[in-house]
Amino acid sequence: MDVAKINQDEVNRLLSLNEDHFNDVKSKRISPAKLQETFVAFANSDGGDLYVGVED
């Protein structure tokens, strides 16, 4: 799996992101079955951005 390094500005932007119908963040500890639910929801709608590895 590729891991991307991001700078502090990008970290702050992700942490301030409002989760809605087009944006979602998930922990890297999410189970594959739960992650699949989000992929399917995005596929059945207008799509969106999913960030994995972001925790509160």
Backbone bond lengths (Angstrom), bond angles and torsions (degrees), N, CA, C in turn:
res aa  C-N    CA-C-N  psi(-1)  N-CA   C-N-CA  omega(-1)  CA-C   N-CA-C  phi
1 M - - - 1.432 - - 1.525 107.74 -
2 D 1.331 116.26 134.67 1.455 120.67 176.27 1.517 109.84 -79.34
3 V 1.312 115.87 138.28 1.453 122.44 177.26 1.519 107.38 -116.72
4 A 1.322 115.85 126.10 1.464 120.33 -179.86 1.517 110.12 -99.10
5 K 1.306 116.28 133.54 1.465 121.92 174.56 1.523 107.41 -89.48
6 I 1.326 117.03 133.83 1.459 120.17 179.40 1.526 109.61 -123.37
7 N 1.323 114.97 154.36 1.465 119.12 -178.67 1.535 110.27 -85.47
8 Q 1.318 116.35 174.88 1.467 121.13 -174.91 1.525 112.30 -63.79
9 D 1.332 117.85 -34.91 1.471 119.89 177.76 1.519 111.15 -62.71
10 E 1.329 116.90 -41.13 1.461 121.01 178.27 1.528 111.25 -67.68
11 V 1.328 117.06 -36.95 1.468 121.40 175.99 1.525 110.02 -60.30
12 N 1.321 116.03 -48.64 1.463 120.31 -179.53 1.528 111.74 -61.72
13 R 1.332 117.38 -39.16 1.466 120.94 179.11 1.529 110.63 -64.33
14 L 1.328 116.75 -43.30 1.462 119.69 179.59 1.527 111.88 -66.27
15 L 1.329 116.62 -39.77 1.458 119.68 -178.97 1.525 112.30 -70.26
16 S 1.315 117.43 -22.97 1.469 120.56 178.69 1.529 112.18 -95.96
17 L 1.315 117.32 2.02 1.463 122.31 -178.87 1.524 110.57 -65.25
18 N 1.313 116.54 131.74 1.460 121.38 174.81 1.525 108.91 -85.40
19 E 1.320 116.00 121.13 1.455 119.45 177.56 1.521 108.37 -75.74
20 D 1.334 115.17 131.52 1.460 121.00 179.37 1.522 108.64 -152.92
21 H 1.318 117.61 -156.25 1.469 121.43 -177.66 1.524 112.56 -69.49
22 F 1.329 117.97 -15.74 1.453 121.48 -176.23 1.528 113.95 -116.71
23 N 1.309 117.77 -7.63 1.462 122.27 -179.43 1.524 109.35 -136.67
24 D 1.336 114.85 134.38 1.460 119.17 177.86 1.519 108.86 -148.44
25 V 1.312 116.47 143.71 1.460 122.31 175.46 1.524 108.35 -122.47
26 K 1.329 115.63 141.93 1.463 121.83 -178.50 1.518 109.50 -134.60
27 S 1.307 115.64 148.69 1.454 122.40 175.04 1.524 109.57 -67.51
28 K 1.332 116.36 153.90 1.464 118.79 175.15 1.522 111.05 -70.91
29 R 1.331 117.22 -10.72 1.470 121.60 179.60 1.523 112.94 -90.84
30 I 1.338 118.30 6.88 1.454 121.14 -179.35 1.530 110.00 -66.24
31 S 1.307 116.12 143.30 1.461 119.43 178.72 1.531 109.14 -75.02
32 P 1.318 117.12 150.66 1.464 119.75 178.94 1.532 112.98 -57.05
33 A 1.319 117.62 -36.52 1.467 120.38 -179.57 1.527 111.12 -64.84
34 K 1.329 117.66 -41.38 1.468 120.77 178.83 1.531 110.89 -70.02
35 L 1.332 117.40 -36.93 1.456 121.12 178.67 1.532 110.24 -65.86
36 Q 1.320 115.82 -36.92 1.469 120.61 178.31 1.525 111.24 -61.29
37 E 1.318 117.90 -35.82 1.464 120.75 178.13 1.526 111.01 -58.77
38 T 1.316 116.51 -41.19 1.462 120.66 179.49 1.523 110.52 -68.53
39 F 1.329 117.47 -43.68 1.466 120.12 177.54 1.524 111.18 -58.46
40 V 1.311 116.44 -44.45 1.466 120.59 -179.60 1.521 110.87 -65.26
41 A 1.324 117.46 -41.17 1.463 120.64 178.41 1.525 110.79 -61.28
42 F 1.324 117.53 -43.31 1.464 120.44 177.64 1.525 110.63 -66.25
43 A 1.321 117.51 -39.41 1.464 120.92 -179.63 1.523 111.72 -66.21
44 N 1.319 116.87 -31.34 1.463 120.65 -179.21 1.523 113.04 -87.28
45 S 1.325 117.14 2.66 1.461 120.88 -179.55 1.529 108.69 -126.58
46 D 1.290 116.30 -149.13 1.462 121.17 -179.42 1.521 112.85 -86.72
47 G 1.329 118.01 9.51 1.455 121.59 -179.96 1.518 111.61 86.51
48 G 1.304 115.54 -166.41 1.451 120.27 -179.88 1.507 111.27 162.95
49 D 1.311 115.81 -172.39 1.456 122.34 179.85 1.522 109.18 -112.30
50 L 1.317 115.20 130.74 1.455 121.52 179.56 1.528 108.11 -120.83
51 Y 1.328 115.86 125.03 1.456 121.99 179.66 1.527 108.22 -113.21
52 V 1.325 116.41 117.29 1.466 122.13 -179.56 1.517 108.22 -104.02
53 G 1.330 115.65 132.89 1.451 121.27 178.99 1.515 112.18 107.03
54 V 1.332 116.75 14.74 1.455 121.85 -179.92 1.510 107.85 -112.12
55 E 1.331 116.67 126.12 1.454 121.15 179.30 1.515 110.02 -124.28
56 D 1.320 116.30 152.89 1.454 121.21 177.10 1.505 110.46 -68.06
